[in-house]
Amino acid sequence: MIKVVLTIMDDVCLANGKDVNATHLLEVAKTYGKVTNFDDEVAGLKAEYQKSLDNVVAQNKALEAQNINAEELVWLNFIRERKAIETEGFVKQIDARDKVIEEVRADSQKRAEQLALFAEQLKEMAT
């Protein structure tokens, strides 16, 4: 995928006998991809970047509101890293146990089907 910017200039269009609104060119361009207004694209990007900036500013203000100094921030990050490591271990244990439970469930289902078949055979033999 490539992105390009095309600036349609009135004087160039007039000098070459082309439509100043480039109607035909834009219709052909739509067969290659999406055609949008430049100002709309830039406004969308600015809004996206502004949202990211606002989020960072909010995080900074939240830190300032907690009166956390640099040393406390180091400890807080250490605690979070340790908690993530511990949580990862628990998640692995839970996943392993879920796998065992699923295997037991499948085995039990297979045995139940075998017992039902055996009961059906006993019933046929009795009649």
N, C-alpha and C positions, 0 to 999 in steps of 0.2 A: 504494500500500500504506500502510495506517495501522496503528499499534500502539497498543493501549489497555491500561490496567490496570483491572481490575474487582475491587473488594473486596466480597466477600459478607459482610454483617453479619447476625449472628443476630437481633438485636433488630428490624431492619428487615424481615427475612423473616417473623418471627413476627407482627409488627404487620400485615403485609399478607397473612397466611395462605399464605405460600410455603414451599417446601421449604428447610430450612436448608442442605442440601448443594447446592442449586441444580442437581440432577441434570438436570432437563429443560432448564434454561437452558444448561448446558454442552454438552448434546447438540445443541441448536440452534446454538450458537456454533461447533461443529465443522463445520457445513455452510458456514460463512463463511471458515474458515481453521484455523490450528493453535491448539490450546488446550494450554497448558503450565502447570506449576506455577510461581508467581512466584519462590519460593525457588530452584528449579532454574535459572530464567533468570538470576537475580541471581548465583548461584554460577558459572554459565558465564561471565558477563561479568567477574566478579572474577578467575576463572582466566585469562581472555584478557588482561586488563589486567596481572595479576601476571606472566604470561609476558613481556609487553613490558617491564615494569619490570626483571625479572630479566635480560633481554637487555641493557638499557641499563647496568645495574650491572656485568654481566660485561664489557662493552666498556670501561667506565671503569676497572675493575680491570686489564684488559689494558693500557690506556694507562699506568696508574700503574706496572705491572710493568716497562714499557719505559723508565721514567724519561724520558719525553718532556716537555720544557718547552714553553711556549707558542710560542716562536720556532721550535723544531723542528717543532711541529705545523703551523705555517703553511707551512713548507717541504715537509713531507710532503704536505699537501693540494695544494700547487702541483704537486708531482711527479705526484700521482695525476690531477689535472686534465689535465696535459700528456699523460700516457700515454693517458688516455681519448680525447683529441683525435687523437693519432697512431693509436691503434687504430681509431678511427672511419674515418680515411682508408684504412687497410689493408682494412677490411671493405668499404668502397665499391669499392676496386680489385678485390677478390676477387669481389664480386657482379657487377661489370661483366665480368670475365673469364669467370665462370660463364655469363653470358648469351651471350657470344660462343661459348663452347664448345658450349652447347646449340644455338645457331643453326647452327654447323658440323656438329654431330651430325645435326640434322634435315635439313640440305642433303645430307649424305653418305648418309643413309638414302634420301632421294628419288632420288639418283643411282644408288644400288645397285638400287632398284626399277626404274628406267628401264633400267639395264643388263641386269637379269634379263629384262625384257620384250623388249628388243632381242635378247638371246640366244635367247629362245623363238621370236621371229619368224624369226631366221636358221635355226633348227633346222627350223621348218615349211617354210621356203623350200627347204631342202636335201632334204627328203623328197618 
